[in-house]
């Protein structure tokens, strides 16, 4: 009887630990996805700024020549 109770408790504890681990892994994945999304948005903004700066430089150099 005690063995059966201990076995059930052990299985329950393992199940709880697995649920917590899975939850943590999901949270980490969502966080990584969000960070990548932010970095991609920042890269896009930097590329747009670079493009507009280059266009302004070309116009300025054309005026100088």
C-alpha positions as CSV (number, residue, x, y, z in Angstrom):
1,X,0.0,0.0,0.0
2,X,2.8,2.4,0.9
3,X,4.7,1.5,-2.2
4,X,1.6,2.2,-4.3
5,X,1.2,5.6,-2.7
6,X,4.9,6.5,-3.1
7,X,4.8,5.4,-6.7
8,X,1.7,7.6,-7.4
9,X,3.4,10.6,-5.7
10,X,6.6,10.0,-7.6
11,X,4.7,9.9,-11.0
12,X,2.8,13.0,-10.0
13,X,6.0,14.9,-9.1
14,X,7.7,13.9,-12.3
15,X,4.6,15.0,-14.3
16,X,4.7,18.4,-12.5
17,X,8.4,18.9,-13.2
18,X,7.9,18.1,-16.8
19,X,5.0,20.6,-17.1
20,X,7.2,23.3,-15.5
21,X,10.1,22.5,-17.8
22,X,7.9,22.6,-20.9
23,X,6.4,25.9,-19.7
24,X,9.9,27.4,-19.3
25,X,11.0,26.1,-22.7
26,X,7.9,27.6,-24.3
27,X,8.6,31.0,-22.6
28,X,12.2,31.0,-23.7
29,X,11.2,30.2,-27.3
30,X,8.6,33.1,-27.3
31,X,11.2,35.4,-25.8
32,X,13.8,34.4,-28.5
33,X,11.2,34.9,-31.2
34,X,10.3,38.4,-29.9
35,X,14.0,39.4,-29.6
36,X,14.6,38.3,-33.2
37,X,11.6,40.3,-34.4
38,X,12.8,43.4,-32.6
39,X,16.3,43.0,-34.1
40,X,14.9,42.5,-37.6
41,X,12.8,45.7,-37.2
42,X,15.9,47.6,-36.0
43,X,18.0,46.3,-39.0
44,X,15.2,47.4,-41.4
45,X,15.1,50.9,-39.9
46,X,18.9,51.1,-40.1
47,X,18.9,50.1,-43.7
48,X,16.2,52.6,-44.5
49,X,18.2,55.3,-42.8
50,X,21.4,54.3,-44.6
51,X,19.5,54.4,-48.0
52,X,18.2,57.9,-47.3
53,X,21.6,59.1,-46.2
54,X,23.2,57.7,-49.4
55,X,20.6,59.3,-51.6
56,X,21.2,62.6,-49.8
57,X,24.9,62.2,-50.3
58,X,24.5,61.5,-54.0
59,X,22.3,64.6,-54.4
60,X,24.9,66.7,-52.5
61,X,27.8,65.3,-54.6
62,X,25.9,65.9,-57.8
63,X,25.4,69.6,-56.8
64,X,29.1,69.9,-56.0
65,X,30.2,68.5,-59.4
